[in-house]
Amino acid sequence: MRIAIATDAWTPQVNGVVRTLHQTAETLESFGHEVKVLHPGMFKTVPCPTYPSIPLALLPGAGIGEALRGFAPDAVHVATEGPIGHAARRWCIRRSKPFTTSFHTQFPEYIRARAPLPISWSYAYIRRFHHAAVRTLVPTQTQVKRLADRRFEHLVLWSRGVDTAVFKPYGRGALALPGPILMYMGRVAVEKNIEAFLSLKTPASQVVVGDSPDRHKLQSAFPHAHFLGAKFGADLARHVAAADVFVFPSRTDTFGLVLLEALACGVPVAAYPVTGPIDVIDNGVTGVLDADLDTAVRGALKLDRKVCAQAAQAYSWARCTRQFESYLEFAPMH
């Protein structure tokens, strides 16, 4: 089958959405499907307002239409709500071509963190975007309920995976720092609430792995912390494995792919009891969830690292890609 995936998030961006879609496309191809990803690199782009590291395709409608006509997909998945997502959605609607969408990011909360726009307005706009889809794929059961409460329809659960050949317990040698070592890994952006991590009172070495808009501001404000920049592949996994606790301060993630990557490296998680962690972390076993992040850290320091690594084995990309595949609406073009 020919499967088209339209996304405004793609390489060289580094985030959970890109990793999820890239891995899904590769796994679909390993199943024998032909996959075409429609992404910003195919077009002229402009920086996203308030987030210049994210490029947005400039007037992609004609190019998306041409690409879809040439590819003649059996199924179309619209992954994001940006210009490319809108262009693919519009193309499908005009041709009565059924399509699926996915909800990856709590954009209303992200926008509210940067601008005084009511969250209800943003959700109304995004709800309208997804309403035309046959199904909207959502990463956790908690997020399904949150969207249903906001009158989204046709919601189905699409979990996430982790590559345990890359993310695994490598040992503790990658970081020569006084213990305990607390780590945050991911985008260094305001919506990730990293200041809560950097303001912890628990005596420890604090390490930030990742990059993005707010890194230099945070580095100036918290000079005691170690900012290592972005890392990738096995090098990233070795650094994560060297931590004693992985601290996830975000209150707005829909899943938190980094949670699985930390667990696969044998690192317990400290997080707030919010969407994402409450669906992924077995509280008191693979991490500790608490409204007080210091309390969560102290509890996580006592947990068994081997149990954490074993728990991650249940999340394979093959399994969640089969889930994705089962939700697609196959309707060959004529």
C-alpha positions as CSV (number, residue, x, y, z in Angstrom):
1,M,0.0,0.0,0.0
2,R,1.1,3.6,-0.6
3,I,0.8,5.7,2.5
4,A,1.3,9.5,2.6
5,I,2.2,11.3,5.8
6,A,1.8,15.1,5.9
7,T,3.8,16.8,8.6
8,D,5.0,20.2,9.6
9,A,7.5,18.7,12.0
10,W,10.5,16.9,10.3
11,T,14.3,16.8,10.3
12,P,16.4,18.7,11.1
13,Q,14.0,19.5,13.9
14,V,14.8,17.4,17.0
15,N,11.7,16.5,19.1
16,G,9.4,13.7,20.0
17,V,7.0,14.3,17.1
18,V,9.8,14.1,14.5
19,R,11.3,10.9,16.1
20,T,7.8,9.3,16.3
21,L,6.9,10.0,12.6
22,H,10.4,9.1,11.3
23,Q,10.4,5.8,13.2
24,T,6.8,5.1,12.1
25,A,7.6,5.7,8.4
26,E,10.7,3.5,8.6
27,T,8.7,0.7,10.3
28,L,5.9,0.9,7.8
29,E,8.4,0.5,5.0
30,S,9.8,-2.6,6.8
31,F,6.2,-4.0,6.7
32,G,6.2,-3.6,2.9
33,H,4.4,-0.3,2.5
34,E,5.6,2.5,0.3
35,V,5.7,5.7,2.4
36,K,5.9,9.3,1.2
37,V,6.5,12.0,3.8
38,L,5.4,15.5,2.9
39,H,7.5,17.9,5.0
40,P,8.8,21.5,5.2
41,G,12.1,20.6,3.5
42,M,10.1,20.4,0.2
43,F,9.2,24.1,0.3
44,K,10.4,27.6,1.0
45,T,9.9,28.2,4.7
46,V,9.6,31.1,7.2
47,P,10.4,30.9,10.9
48,C,7.5,30.1,13.2
49,P,6.5,33.2,15.2
50,T,7.9,33.1,18.8
51,Y,9.7,29.8,17.9
52,P,12.1,30.6,15.1
53,S,13.9,27.2,15.2
54,I,10.7,25.7,13.7
55,P,10.4,26.3,9.9
56,L,6.9,26.7,8.5
57,A,6.3,25.9,4.8
58,L,5.3,29.0,2.8
59,L,2.2,28.5,0.7
60,P,2.6,24.7,0.2
61,G,-0.9,24.1,-1.2
62,A,0.1,23.6,-4.9
63,G,3.2,21.6,-4.1
64,I,1.3,19.3,-1.7
65,G,-1.4,18.8,-4.3
66,E,1.1,17.9,-7.0
67,A,3.0,15.5,-4.7
68,L,-0.2,13.7,-3.6
69,R,-1.5,13.4,-7.2
70,G,1.8,12.0,-8.3
71,F,2.1,9.5,-5.5
72,A,-1.6,8.5,-5.6
73,P,-1.8,7.3,-2.0
74,D,-4.0,4.5,-0.8
75,A,-4.1,6.2,2.6
76,V,-3.3,9.7,3.9
77,H,-2.3,10.6,7.4
78,V,-2.2,14.3,8.4
79,A,0.1,14.5,11.4
80,T,0.2,18.2,12.3
81,E,-2.0,21.2,12.3
82,G,0.4,23.6,10.4
83,P,0.5,24.8,6.8
84,I,1.4,21.3,5.3
85,G,-1.2,19.6,7.4
86,H,-3.9,22.1,6.3
87,A,-2.9,21.7,2.7
88,A,-3.1,17.9,2.8
89,R,-6.4,18.1,4.7
90,R,-7.9,20.5,2.1
91,W,-6.7,18.3,-0.8
92,C,-8.4,15.2,0.8
93,I,-11.7,17.0,1.6
94,R,-12.0,18.5,-2.0
95,R,-11.6,14.9,-3.4
96,S,-13.8,13.2,-0.7
97,K,-10.7,11.2,0.2
98,P,-10.9,9.9,3.8
99,F,-7.9,10.6,6.0
100,T,-6.6,10.3,9.5
101,T,-5.0,12.8,11.8
102,S,-3.0,12.7,15.0
103,F,-2.8,14.9,18.1
104,H,0.8,15.2,19.2
105,T,1.2,18.5,20.9
106,Q,-0.9,20.6,23.3
107,F,-0.5,23.7,21.2
108,P,-3.2,25.7,23.0
109,E,-1.2,25.4,26.2
110,Y,2.1,26.2,24.3
111,I,0.6,29.2,22.7
112,R,-0.8,30.4,26.0
113,A,2.7,30.2,27.5
114,R,3.9,32.7,24.9
115,A,0.9,34.9,24.2
116,P,-2.4,35.9,26.0
117,L,-4.7,34.0,23.7
118,P,-7.5,32.1,25.5
119,I,-7.0,28.3,25.5
120,S,-10.6,27.8,24.5
121,W,-10.1,29.7,21.2
122,S,-7.1,27.6,20.3
123,Y,-8.9,24.3,21.1
124,A,-11.9,25.4,19.0
125,Y,-9.7,25.9,16.1
126,I,-7.8,22.6,16.5
127,R,-11.1,20.7,17.1
128,R,-12.4,22.0,13.8
129,F,-9.2,20.8,12.1
130,H,-9.5,17.3,13.4
131,H,-13.2,17.0,13.1
132,A,-13.0,16.2,9.3
133,A,-10.8,13.1,9.9
134,V,-12.1,9.6,10.0
135,R,-10.0,9.0,13.2
136,T,-7.7,11.1,15.3
137,L,-4.8,9.2,16.8
138,V,-3.9,10.2,20.4
139,P,-0.9,9.0,22.4
140,T,-2.4,8.3,25.8
141,Q,-5.7,7.4,27.4
142,T,-5.6,10.4,29.6
143,Q,-5.2,12.7,26.6
144,V,-8.1,10.9,24.9
145,K,-10.3,11.8,27.8
146,R,-9.0,15.4,27.9
147,L,-9.9,15.9,24.2
148,A,-13.2,14.1,24.6
149,D,-14.1,16.6,27.4
150,R,-13.4,19.4,24.8
151,R,-15.8,17.7,22.4
152,F,-13.3,16.1,20.0
153,E,-14.6,13.1,18.3
154,H,-13.4,9.9,16.5
155,L,-10.5,9.5,19.0
156,V,-8.3,6.3,19.1
157,L,-5.3,5.4,21.1
158,W,-1.9,5.3,19.4
159,S,1.0,4.6,21.8
160,R,4.7,5.1,21.3
161,G,7.8,3.0,21.2
162,V,11.5,3.0,22.0
163,D,14.5,1.5,20.3
164,T,16.0,-0.7,23.0
165,A,18.9,-1.6,20.8
166,V,20.1,2.0,21.2
167,F,18.6,3.0,24.5
168,K,19.8,0.5,27.1
169,P,21.8,0.4,30.3
170,Y,25.3,1.4,29.2
171,G,26.8,1.9,32.6
172,R,27.5,5.1,34.5
173,G,30.8,6.3,32.9
174,A,29.6,9.0,30.5
175,L,29.4,11.7,33.2
176,A,32.2,12.4,35.6
177,L,30.2,14.5,38.0
178,P,29.4,14.2,41.8
179,G,26.3,12.2,42.5
180,P,23.5,12.0,42.5
181,I,23.1,13.1,38.9
182,L,19.7,14.5,37.9
183,M,19.1,14.9,34.2
184,Y,16.6,16.6,31.9
185,M,16.7,15.7,28.3
186,G,14.7,17.2,25.5
187,R,13.8,20.6,24.0
188,V,15.0,23.5,26.1
189,A,11.8,25.6,25.7
190,V,9.5,27.6,28.0
191,E,6.6,25.1,27.7
192,K,8.9,22.3,29.1
193,N,8.9,24.0,32.6
194,I,12.7,23.4,32.9
195,E,13.0,26.1,35.5
196,A,11.2,23.8,37.9
197,F,14.0,21.2,37.4
198,L,16.8,23.8,37.7
199,S,15.2,25.2,40.9
200,L,15.2,21.8,42.8
201,K,16.5,22.0,46.3
202,T,17.8,18.3,46.4
203,P,21.6,18.4,46.5
204,A,22.8,17.0,43.2
205,S,24.5,17.6,39.9
206,Q,22.0,18.9,37.4
207,V,22.5,18.1,33.7
208,V,20.5,19.4,30.7
209,V,20.8,17.6,27.4
210,G,19.2,19.3,24.5
211,D,18.9,22.6,22.7
212,S,16.4,25.2,21.5
213,P,15.2,28.7,22.0
214,D,15.7,29.2,25.8
215,R,19.0,27.4,26.4
216,H,21.2,30.5,26.7
217,K,18.8,32.4,28.9
218,L,18.5,29.4,31.3
219,Q,22.2,28.8,31.2
220,S,22.8,32.4,32.4
221,A,20.1,32.2,35.1
222,F,21.3,28.8,36.4
223,P,25.1,28.7,36.1
224,H,25.4,25.7,38.5
225,A,23.8,23.4,36.0
226,H,25.6,21.5,33.2
227,F,24.2,22.3,29.8
228,L,25.6,19.7,27.3
229,G,23.6,20.7,24.2
230,A,22.0,18.2,21.8
231,K,23.2,14.7,21.6
232,F,22.0,11.8,19.4
233,G,21.9,8.0,19.1
234,A,24.1,5.9,21.3
235,D,26.0,9.0,22.5
236,L,22.7,10.4,23.9
237,A,21.8,7.0,25.4
238,R,25.1,6.7,27.2
239,H,24.7,10.1,28.8
240,V,21.1,9.3,29.8
241,A,22.3,6.0,31.3
242,A,24.8,7.9,33.5
243,A,22.0,9.7,35.4
244,D,20.6,8.6,38.7
245,V,17.2,10.1,38.0
246,F,15.5,11.5,34.9
247,V,13.5,14.6,35.8
248,F,10.5,15.4,33.6
249,P,9.2,18.8,34.7
250,S,6.8,19.3,31.8
251,R,3.1,19.7,32.6
252,T,2.0,20.0,28.9
253,D,3.3,17.0,27.1
254,T,0.9,14.5,25.5
255,F,3.2,11.5,26.0
256,G,6.9,12.3,26.6
257,L,8.9,9.9,24.4
258,V,11.9,10.7,26.5
259,L,10.3,8.9,29.4
260,L,10.6,5.6,27.5
261,E,14.1,6.4,26.5
262,A,15.2,7.1,30.1
263,L,13.5,3.9,31.4
264,A,15.2,1.8,28.6
265,C,18.5,3.2,29.9
266,G,17.6,1.9,33.4
267,V,16.9,5.4,34.8
268,P,13.9,6.0,37.1
269,V,11.8,9.1,36.5
270,A,10.7,11.9,38.7
271,A,7.7,13.9,37.3
272,Y,4.5,15.6,38.1
273,P,1.3,13.5,38.1
274,V,0.1,14.9,34.7
275,T,-0.8,13.7,31.2
276,G,2.1,11.7,29.8
277,P,3.8,10.5,33.0
278,I,0.6,9.1,34.6
279,D,0.2,7.0,31.5
280,V,3.8,5.8,31.1
281,I,5.2,5.6,34.7
282,D,4.3,2.9,37.2
283,N,4.3,5.2,40.2
284,G,6.6,3.8,42.9
285,V,8.1,1.2,40.5
286,T,9.6,2.9,37.5
287,G,9.4,6.4,38.8
288,V,7.7,8.7,41.3
289,L,5.0,11.2,40.5
290,D,4.4,14.0,43.0
291,A,3.1,17.5,43.0
292,D,6.4,18.4,44.7
293,L,9.2,17.6,42.3
294,D,11.9,17.3,45.1
295,T,9.7,14.7,46.8
296,A,9.5,12.8,43.5
297,V,13.3,13.0,43.0
298,R,14.0,11.6,46.5
299,G,11.6,8.7,45.9
300,A,13.0,7.9,42.5
301,L,16.5,7.7,43.8
302,K,15.5,4.6,45.7
303,L,14.0,2.6,42.8
304,D,15.5,-0.4,41.0
305,R,17.1,0.5,37.7
306,K,16.8,-3.1,36.3
307,V,13.0,-2.9,36.7
308,C,12.9,0.3,34.8
309,A,14.9,-1.2,31.9
310,Q,12.6,-4.2,31.9
311,A,9.5,-2.1,31.8
312,A,10.6,-0.3,28.6
313,Q,10.7,-3.6,26.7
314,A,6.9,-3.6,26.4
315,Y,7.1,-0.5,24.1
316,S,8.2,-1.5,20.7
317,W,8.0,0.5,17.5
318,A,6.7,-2.5,15.6
319,R,3.8,-2.8,18.0
320,C,2.7,0.8,17.9
321,T,3.2,1.0,14.2
322,R,0.9,-1.9,13.7
323,Q,-1.6,0.1,15.8
324,F,-1.1,3.1,13.5
325,E,-1.5,0.9,10.4
326,S,-4.8,-0.5,11.7
327,Y,-6.3,3.0,12.0
328,L,-5.5,4.1,8.5
329,E,-8.4,4.5,6.1
330,F,-7.3,2.7,2.9
331,A,-9.1,4.1,-0.1
332,P,-7.1,3.8,-3.4
333,M,-7.1,6.8,-5.7
334,H,-8.9,6.2,-9.1
